[in-house]
Amino acid sequence: MHILITGATGLIGRHLCPELNKEHQLTVLTRNPANATKLLGENIHTTDSLEEVDFNNLDCIINLAGEPIVNKRWSDKQKQILRDSRISLTQQISAAINQCDTPPHTFISGSAVGFYGRQSTSVIDESFVDVTPEFSHQLCHDWEQAALQAESVNTRVCLLRTGIVLANNGGALAKMLPPFKLALGGPIADGQQGMSWIHIEDMINLIIHIINNVQLSGAINMTAPTPVSNSEFSQSLGKVLNRPAKITMPAWVLKLVMGEMADLLLYGQYVQPTKALDSNYCFRYKKLDSALTNLLQ
């Protein structure tokens, strides 16, 4: 297949491209083709212009582009950057698909479990509709709606409601490790907020599974089947690192340092990947301990 990928130099893209490149022809849309070539290899075609892409010759699009959500405080300006980096490009891709005579058969587009907003300790899946209307939900909702503009009898749209992606070379885990290695880690606030996670290997394999299973469409939770509480995550990480993890971070400190963005850490969701499981995807890392052990030892 000929596959267009955006966001290819991000955490997920850097792992996904080498796997797809084994069997498929890849085109990467990037603001920095030289950097993308350096990261991904010279045998992957790169372009910095969507207008240069012939959508009639694409079989599949994987849209992972987006400004990292936790890199900067959520000022009004930063919120707009977060929206524009996701929604504007997705709208352009949908418009290009809709203008095709022979459109790509699959459009896979990013989203996040933040779509559900803050939730209780009840486990939820893709059928859950009682979302909490806050910034993370609105961002994901509008991002998904932009992708769904491309849905037709010729093009299925799959929305990757992604949890915390665990990898040993970046992402959330890299931000957590320094304090935990110094025995300064521990739960946040009461520690009962849900953390829905996925090992990077399962993230990549599940995307490939979605490409190959045409019956899958709509929202798909990209999380392991065993979400944990923040307290359980802290205990597991401390155990794997052989460090105590008992220093609690008070909510007020986090809010002082991070502002509204602290909500991502103070609240959470216990998300179940029902569609993945029902389509017979077999997770390699179902338990957090085994995932962290694989990545850190």
N, C-alpha and C positions, 0 to 999 in steps of 0.2 A: 504494500500500500504506500501511497504518497501521503505523508502526515505533516501538517503545519503545527508547530509548537510555539506558543508564546510563554514568556517567563522561564525559558529553558536554562538560564544561568542561576535560578534560585535553587533552594535546597532540594525540592522535589524534582525539578527539571534536570539538575546535574546528575541525579541518579537514574532518571527515566530515559534520557536520550541514549546512553550507551546500550541499554537493553533493547530499545526499539530499533536502534541502528543496525542491530544484528540481522534483522529480517526486512526492514522497511526503508524507504527513501524518506529522509527528513529534510524539511525546510524550517529554519528557526528565524522567527521575527524578533529582532533585538535592537535596542538603541545603540549598542556598541558591538558591531560585527567582529571587530578584531579581538575583543575580549572573549566573545562567545566562541570563536574559533580556537583561541588559546585554551579555554576550559573544556570544550567538547570535542575538539579534533578537527582536522582539515577536511575530512570526508563528509562533513555535514554542511549543507548549503545554508548560508546566512543572508539575511537581508534586513535593512532598516526601514523598508517602505512597504506598507500593506498594499499599495497600488501596484507594486511589482509582482504580487502573487496572483497567479491564475487560479481562481477558486474552482473553475470548471475541471481542473486537473488534480484536484485534491480528493482523497478518499475520506480523510478524517482530520479534524482539528482538535487540538488539546490546548486549551486557553488557561494558563496558570499565572498570567501576569498580574502584578499588584504590589503596591508599596507595602512593605512589612508593617503589620498593624501595631506592633509594640515597640517600635524603634524610637518614637518621639511622643511627647505629651500631645493629647488631643485638643489642640487649639482649634479654633474655627478654620484656620488656614490648613492645618494638618488634616482635619476631617475632610475637607474638600479635596486634598491631594489623595487621600485614601479612596474617596469615591471616584475621582476622575481616573485614577490609575487602573481601576477595575471596570467601571461601568462604561466609560467613554469608548475604550478599546473594544469591549464586548459588543456594544451597539454597532460599531463599525464592522465588526466581523459578521454579525447577524445580517446587517444590510447587504454586505457583499454576498453572503450565502443566498439571500432572497433574490438577488439579481442574476443568479446562475441559471444556465440552461441545464447543466448536469451538476447539481450541487453535491458536496460531500455527504456521504450517507450518515456520518456520525459527527456530532459537535459535543465535545466534553469540555465543560467549563467549571472553573473553580467556584467554591463557596466555602462555608465553614459551619461548624456546629453552633457558632454564635447566632445562626439564623433563629434558633429556638429561644434566644435570650436567657436570662437567669431562670433557673428552674429549681424545684425541690429535689429531694433525694429519690423520687420515683424514676424508674427507668423508662425512657421514651424512645420511639423509633420514627421512621419516616412518615408514619401516619399521624403523628402528633400535630395538632393545629392550635393549641392554646398557648401561643408564643407570647413572650413578654416584649412589648413595643419599646425598645431602647435602641441606641445607636448601632450596636453590633447586629441586631435583627434587621434594622432598616437598610444597613449597608449590604448585608447578604441578600435580603429580599430584592432590592433594586438590581443587584448584580445578577441574580437568577432570572429576573424578569427580562433583563436585557438579552440574556442568552436564549430564553424561550421564544423571543421574537423570530428565531430561525427555525422553529419547529414546524415540520410539515410532513406530508406522506412520504417525502423523499429523504428527509433528514430527521434523525432522532437526536434529542438533546438530553444529555446526562449531566447532572449537577453534583459536583463532588463536595458534599458537606463534610469537610475535613476536620478532624480533631487535632490534638497535639501530636505533631509528627516527631518521633524520637529517632535521632541519628547521632552518629559519633563525630560528625564534622560540621556542626552548625545547628541552627534552629533553637527551639526552646531549651533543650537539654544543655547546650553550650552556655546559656545564660544562668542555668541553675547550678552548674557544677562548682564554680569557684567558692561560694559560701559553704556548700556541703563538704567540699574537700577540706576546708578549714574547720570543720565541725561546728559551723555557724548556721547550718540549715535547720529547717523544721517546718511545721505547718503554718499556714497563713490564717489568721483570725481563729475561728473555731475548728477549721480544718475539715468541715463536713461538706464543702462544696465539691461537686463532681468534677473529675478530670477524665475526659474521654480521649484516649491516646491511641496511637498506631505506630508500629515499627516501620521504619522507612522501607524495608524489604516488602512488607505486606502492602504498603501504600503503592509501590511500583507494580507489584504483581496484581493488585486489585484493579488498577487502571488498565493493565493489559487484559485482564479478565473481562472488564467492561467493554473494551474494544471488540473482543471476540464473541461476546454474548449479546446478540442483537435484540433479545427480548428485554434487556435492561434499558430503562429510560427514566427521566425525571430525577427527583432528588435521591441520592444514594449516600448513606452515612458511611464515611471513610474512617472507621474507628474499630479497634479490637472489640471482641464481644464481652470483655470484662472491664468496664469502667471502674475507677476506684475513687475514693475520697481523696482530698488533698492531703489529709493526715496519713492515709495509707500510702500514697505516692511518696511522701517524705520519708516514711519508715523504710520503704523498699529501697529508695535511693541511698539512704544512709547505710542500710545493710549491705548492699552491693559494694559500696565504697569503704565499708568497714569503719564508718564514722558515726558518732552519735548524731541524731537529728531531732533535738528537743527544744531548740530555741524558737519560740513562737514569734511570728511577725504580727504585731497588732494592726488592726484594720486602719486605725487613724494614721499610723506612720505611713502605710502604703498610699493612702489617699493624699497625704501631705506631699509625698515624693512624686506620685504619678498622676494625681488629679483624677479625672473621670476614667482614664484608662485603667485605673486600679480595679474597676468593676470586672475586668476580664479575669483577674486573679481571685477576687473576693467572692465571686459567684460562678456557678458552672452548671453543667448538665451531665446526667448519667445517660449516655446515648448507646443504643443497641443497633448494630448493622444488619437489620432484618433482611433487607433486599440482597445484600451480599451473601448471607447465609442461605437464604431461600434459593439462590441461583447456584448453590453448591460450591461457592468459593471456600477453600479450606485455609484458614489462617495458620501461618507458621508460628506466630507468636501470639498466643491467646492470653497469657498471663504476664503481668508487668515484670515480675522477678526475672523470668527467662529473657524478656526483651532487654532489660537493663543489663543483665549479666552478659548477654551477647555483645552489647554495644560497648561496655565499659571494662570487661575483663579479658 
